[in-house]
């Protein structure tokens, strides 16, 4: 194929390249995520089956920044039915796609939960949708709702969908320790 006389020229003007470079930098959404950096005490309630009594436990989470604040990493330690439980989550904001992105994996399974979504107009709530694989139910849709009551407290409520019906599976209350 013969190249056109303009093939060797850049297809984007310099301002487009600058705009792309700017999108690679952390933005205001990353500053919002950075407010979680630190140590947190976590009280959580889990519903294993609809109608069954929930189990309650406590844990600790430490949030740190990755890649100059482009992502926030959560390291969680607690217990699940009397056994040690650890997990790692990563959250960021994809400035090109204009959505929050999140992954989670833990010591209780071999799958990775992947969610993404948007923040509400007030900037204090975040709704993420995605999928996970449950050892008992297989692949399922999930909805995670974060509500920030203040810079020192937020709640994460998790919902799972099974047989076309959504139910609350877990609620975690994070309280800042440092």
Buried (B, 14 or more C-beta within 10 A) or exposed (E): EEEEEEEEEEEEEEEEEEEEEEEEEBEEBBEBBBBBEBEBEBBBBBBEEEEEEBBEBEBBBBBEBEEEBBBBBBEBBBEBEEEEBBBBBBBBBEBEEEBBBBBBBBEBEEBEBBBBBBBEEEEBBBBBBBBBEBEEEEEBBBBBBBBBEEEEEBBBBBBBBBEEEEEBBBBBBBEBEE
